[in-house]
Amino acid sequence: MTWRKQAISLSVGDRDSPLEADAGADVSTASPLVGATIEVSRFAGGSFKEHRGQKAEVLGVVFRFGQPVGYKVKIKKGGSEGIGAAKDFYLDRCLVEDAMPPTATSTALREGLSHWHRQRDYWHTDTGGLESMAFAVASVTAQAIAQPYEWGWDFAVPDPLRGSCTQVRCPAFQHNNFWTVTTAVSPLRGGMQPIVNAIEDHWARTFYWTHAIAKGMVKHGDWPWQAAVKNIEARAMASAKVLTPMVRKALAQCSAARKEITGTAPDLPPRSVSAAFSVVRLKAGTVGLTEPPTDRRPYTVISIDPVAAKDVKYLWQVVLHECCHIVVGSNGGPPHNDLFNAIADRVGLDPEHRD
């Protein structure tokens, strides 16, 4: 919402309920607004687009279901007449709704962050909620600027349309032994577009944005996240230097095993799998999770509980298990089917680690 001169309420006759009026039957000249001078809105479209900012005289009011949804007007400069929706004219309020129509980017971010449309509460020293938010943003875009403030943080995401971006504002505050956050997603137009390089790996950008915000909140708001910042740094480094090479090795072995068994191997180009040490996606009692590609996130994401790294042999078994799932590529049925077990036999996945 933008506090400006107001186009009248869009609750009837807006983009979701287009104005469909019979000019003869629905235009009333009995309204007290007839004869009033109004201004053509800067959001006006159609034939009124060229008259934005000009004064007009009200000749009649269009009613639908008893509500004023449009006006018949005469442009004072030139004398042209026409009927427009209520949003095409400034009237008597100071509130504009839907000033910035949603973009593909803002819609994707709003849907991806729907979990935080309501306020969410987290333990005061835990950054898991922040990491989950960054993961959700990373599932939509590879480009964003994460900026901390005293009141919380935001993500500025460039839009494919030049001069546009989407801002994800995340007001957050501490109370008792918890912190609370919610989100607001707004498309912005008019020359504001952050210039930022893409971070191709999903978990790399998740960690990068989480770390930037967490470190900034310690500095700006004295949040108790010092230990969490070090933990993020350690997991990001271990994920890149230990886990990612291990996943590549395991994928190669599992792919070769599938080809020996079936004669075909999955197409796994570079960056088709992103893996990290993190628990924010794991269900209780699990140590590993493989999330297959989606239409918005066209790659596989692996999460491994950091506790698995305490024993390298056990970690290798967990990674083998997740990579077996990837090369099987099941679209339904039991996850640990005959092909899964056949591949597991060939790559050395112990039976006790197959469920």
C-alpha positions in Angstrom: 0.0 0.0 0.0 1.2 3.5 -0.8 0.1 6.6 1.0 -0.8 9.0 -1.7 -3.8 10.7 -3.3 -6.3 7.9 -3.6 -8.0 5.9 -6.2 -11.2 4.7 -4.7 -11.5 1.2 -3.2 -10.8 -1.6 -5.6 -12.9 -4.2 -3.7 -15.4 -4.2 -6.6 -14.4 -3.8 -10.2 -10.7 -4.3 -9.7 -8.3 -6.7 -11.5 -9.9 -9.7 -9.9 -13.5 -8.6 -10.7 -13.3 -6.7 -14.0 -15.8 -3.9 -14.5 -18.7 -5.2 -16.6 -21.3 -2.5 -16.8 -24.1 -1.7 -19.1 -23.6 2.0 -19.9 -27.3 2.5 -20.4 -28.6 0.7 -17.4 -25.8 1.0 -14.8 -24.8 4.6 -15.1 -26.7 6.8 -12.7 -27.0 10.6 -12.9 -28.7 10.8 -9.5 -25.5 10.5 -7.5 -24.4 13.6 -5.6 -21.0 13.1 -7.2 -22.4 14.2 -10.6 -20.9 17.6 -11.4 -17.9 17.1 -9.1 -14.4 17.6 -10.4 -12.0 14.6 -10.1 -8.5 13.8 -11.3 -7.5 11.0 -13.7 -5.3 8.6 -11.7 -1.7 8.0 -12.7 -2.7 4.3 -12.7 -5.5 4.9 -15.3 -5.5 2.7 -18.3 -7.3 2.3 -21.6 -8.5 5.5 -23.2 -7.7 7.4 -20.0 -4.0 6.6 -20.1 -3.3 9.7 -22.2 -5.2 11.9 -19.8 -3.4 10.9 -16.6 -3.2 13.9 -14.2 -5.9 15.9 -15.9 -9.1 17.2 -14.4 -12.5 15.7 -15.3 -16.1 16.4 -14.5 -18.3 13.5 -13.3 -21.3 13.0 -15.6 -22.6 9.8 -14.0 -21.7 7.0 -11.5 -21.6 3.3 -12.5 -23.1 1.0 -9.8 -22.9 -2.8 -9.6 -24.6 -4.5 -6.7 -25.2 -1.2 -5.1 -21.5 -0.2 -5.1 -19.9 2.6 -7.1 -17.4 0.8 -9.4 -16.8 3.4 -12.2 -17.5 6.8 -13.5 -18.7 8.4 -16.7 -16.6 11.6 -17.0 -15.9 14.5 -19.3 -12.2 15.5 -19.6 -12.1 19.3 -19.1 -9.2 19.7 -21.5 -10.6 18.7 -24.9 -14.0 17.7 -23.8 -13.8 14.0 -24.5 -16.1 11.7 -22.6 -15.7 8.1 -21.4 -16.4 5.5 -18.7 -13.7 4.2 -16.5 -13.3 1.9 -13.5 -13.0 3.5 -10.0 -9.3 2.9 -10.0 -8.9 5.2 -12.9 -9.7 8.3 -10.8 -8.6 10.0 -7.6 -11.5 10.8 -5.4 -11.8 11.4 -1.7 -9.4 9.0 0.1 -5.6 9.0 0.5 -4.9 5.3 0.1 -3.9 3.5 -3.1 -4.4 -0.3 -3.4 -2.5 -2.5 -5.8 -0.4 0.3 -7.0 2.3 -2.1 -8.1 0.8 -5.2 -9.9 2.5 -8.4 -9.0 5.3 -9.7 -11.2 6.4 -13.3 -11.8 9.3 -12.8 -9.3 7.1 -11.3 -6.6 4.5 -14.0 -7.0 7.1 -16.7 -6.8 8.6 -15.2 -3.7 5.3 -14.6 -2.0 4.3 -18.3 -2.6 7.7 -19.6 -1.6 7.6 -17.6 1.7 4.0 -18.3 2.4 5.0 -20.0 5.7 6.1 -16.7 7.1 3.0 -14.7 6.1 2.0 -15.2 9.7 4.5 -14.4 12.4 6.8 -17.2 13.4 8.6 -17.7 16.7 12.1 -19.2 17.2 14.4 -19.9 20.1 16.5 -16.8 20.7 19.9 -18.3 20.0 18.8 -20.4 17.0 19.1 -19.2 13.4 17.3 -22.2 11.9 14.3 -20.0 11.0 16.5 -17.5 9.2 18.2 -20.3 7.4 14.9 -21.7 6.3 13.8 -18.3 5.0 17.1 -18.0 3.0 16.5 -21.6 1.7 13.0 -20.5 0.4 14.4 -17.4 -1.3 17.2 -19.6 -2.8 14.5 -21.9 -4.2 13.2 -18.9 -6.3 16.3 -17.0 -7.3 20.1 -17.2 -7.5 20.4 -13.4 -7.2 19.6 -11.4 -4.1 21.1 -8.9 -1.7 20.5 -9.8 2.0 20.7 -6.7 4.2 20.3 -6.6 8.0 18.9 -3.6 9.9 18.0 -2.7 13.4 14.4 -3.6 12.7 15.1 -6.9 10.9 16.3 -7.6 7.4 15.3 -7.7 3.8 16.1 -9.4 0.5 16.3 -7.3 -2.7 15.7 -9.6 -5.7 16.3 -8.2 -9.2 13.5 -8.7 -11.7 14.0 -9.8 -15.3 12.2 -6.6 -16.3 14.8 -3.7 -16.4 14.4 -1.2 -13.7 12.4 -3.5 -11.4 13.0 -5.7 -8.4 11.1 -7.4 -5.6 11.7 -6.5 -1.9 11.1 -9.1 0.8 10.9 -7.2 4.0 11.3 -9.3 7.2 10.6 -7.3 10.4 12.0 -9.2 13.4 12.3 -8.6 17.1 13.5 -10.3 20.3 11.3 -11.0 23.3 11.7 -13.2 26.4 13.8 -16.1 25.1 12.5 -16.0 21.5 12.6 -14.0 18.4 9.7 -13.4 16.1 9.6 -12.6 12.3 7.1 -12.1 9.5 7.4 -11.1 5.9 6.0 -8.6 3.4 6.7 -9.0 -0.4 6.5 -6.0 -2.7 7.3 -5.5 -6.4 9.1 -2.2 -7.0 9.3 -0.4 -10.3 10.9 2.9 -11.4 14.6 2.4 -11.8 15.5 0.4 -8.7 17.2 -2.8 -9.6 20.0 -4.3 -7.4 23.1 -5.3 -9.3 24.3 -8.6 -7.8 26.1 -11.7 -9.2 24.2 -15.0 -9.2 25.4 -17.7 -6.8 24.8 -20.8 -8.8 24.9 -23.4 -6.0 21.7 -23.6 -3.9 23.2 -24.2 -0.5 26.1 -21.8 -1.2 23.7 -18.9 -1.6 21.5 -20.1 1.3 24.6 -20.0 3.6 25.8 -16.7 2.2 22.6 -14.9 2.8 22.0 -16.5 6.2 25.5 -15.6 7.3 25.3 -12.0 6.1 22.0 -11.4 8.0 23.0 -13.2 11.2 26.4 -11.4 11.4 24.6 -8.1 10.8 22.0 -8.7 13.4 24.7 -9.3 16.0 26.2 -6.0 15.0 23.1 -3.9 14.5 20.7 -5.3 17.1 22.9 -7.1 19.6 21.2 -10.4 18.8 22.7 -13.5 20.6 23.9 -15.2 17.4 27.7 -15.1 17.8 27.9 -18.9 18.2 25.4 -19.4 15.4 27.5 -17.3 13.0 30.5 -19.5 13.6 28.4 -22.6 13.2 27.1 -21.3 9.8 30.7 -20.6 8.7 31.8 -24.1 9.8 29.0 -25.9 8.0 29.4 -23.9 4.8 33.1 -24.7 4.7 32.6 -28.4 5.5 29.8 -28.7 2.9 32.0 -27.2 0.2 35.2 -29.0 1.0 34.0 -32.4 2.4 30.4 -33.1 1.6 30.2 -31.9 -2.0 33.3 -33.9 -3.3 31.9 -37.0 -1.4 28.5 -36.6 -3.1 30.2 -36.3 -6.5 32.1 -39.5 -5.9 29.1 -41.4 -4.6 27.0 -40.2 -7.6 29.6 -41.4 -10.0 29.6 -44.9 -8.4 25.8 -45.1 -8.2 25.4 -44.0 -11.8 27.9 -46.6 -13.0 26.1 -49.3 -11.0 22.7 -48.3 -12.5 24.2 -48.5 -16.0 25.6 -51.9 -15.3 22.2 -53.1 -14.1 19.8 -51.4 -16.5 22.0 -50.2 -19.4 21.1 -46.6 -18.8 22.4 -43.9 -16.5 20.7 -40.7 -15.3 21.7 -37.4 -16.8 23.4 -35.5 -14.0 25.1 -32.4 -15.4 27.2 -30.0 -13.2 25.2 -28.2 -10.6 22.4 -30.7 -10.8 22.9 -31.6 -7.1 23.5 -29.2 -4.2 24.4 -30.8 -0.8 25.0 -29.3 2.6 25.2 -30.1 6.3 21.9 -28.7 7.6 18.9 -29.8 9.7 16.4 -27.2 8.7 14.8 -29.5 6.1 15.1 -32.7 8.1 12.3 -34.4 9.9 12.9 -35.5 13.5 14.8 -38.8 13.7 16.3 -38.6 10.2 19.9 -37.8 9.2 19.5 -37.3 5.4 17.0 -36.0 2.9 17.0 -35.8 -0.9 14.6 -33.4 -2.5 14.1 -33.9 -6.2 13.9 -31.1 -8.8 10.8 -29.0 -9.1 9.7 -26.5 -11.8 11.1 -23.6 -9.8 14.2 -25.5 -8.5 15.4 -27.6 -11.4 18.1 -29.5 -9.4 18.3 -31.9 -6.5 18.9 -30.7 -3.0 20.5 -32.9 -0.3 20.5 -32.2 3.4 22.7 -34.1 5.8 22.6 -33.8 9.6 26.1 -32.5 10.8 26.2 -35.2 13.4 26.7 -37.7 10.6 30.1 -36.1 10.0 31.5 -37.3 13.3 32.2 -40.7 11.7 33.5 -40.6 8.2 32.5 -44.2 7.4 28.9 -43.5 8.6 28.8 -40.3 6.6 29.8 -42.2 3.5 27.0 -44.6 4.1 24.5 -41.7 4.5 25.7 -40.1 1.3 25.6 -43.4 -0.6 22.0 -43.9 0.5 20.9 -40.4 -0.8 22.8 -40.9 -4.1 21.1 -44.2 -4.6 17.8 -42.4 -4.4 19.0 -39.8 -7.0 20.1 -42.4 -9.6 17.0 -44.5 -9.1 14.8 -41.4 -9.7 11.6 -43.0 -8.6 8.4 -41.2 -9.4 6.2 -43.3 -7.1 6.0 -46.6 -5.3 8.3 -47.8 -2.5 11.4 -45.6 -2.2 13.6 -48.6 -1.4 12.6 -50.8 -4.3 14.4 -53.6 -6.1 16.5 -51.3 -8.3 17.5 -49.3 -5.2 18.7 -52.4 -3.4 20.5 -53.7 -6.5 22.4 -50.5 -6.8 23.0 -50.5 -3.0 24.5 -54.0 -3.3 27.0 -52.9 -6.0 28.2 -49.7 -4.3 28.5 -51.2 -0.8 25.6 -49.6 1.0 25.2 -51.7 4.2 21.7 -53.3 4.7 21.2 -51.5 8.0 21.5 -48.1 6.2 18.9 -48.8 3.5 15.7 -47.6 5.3 
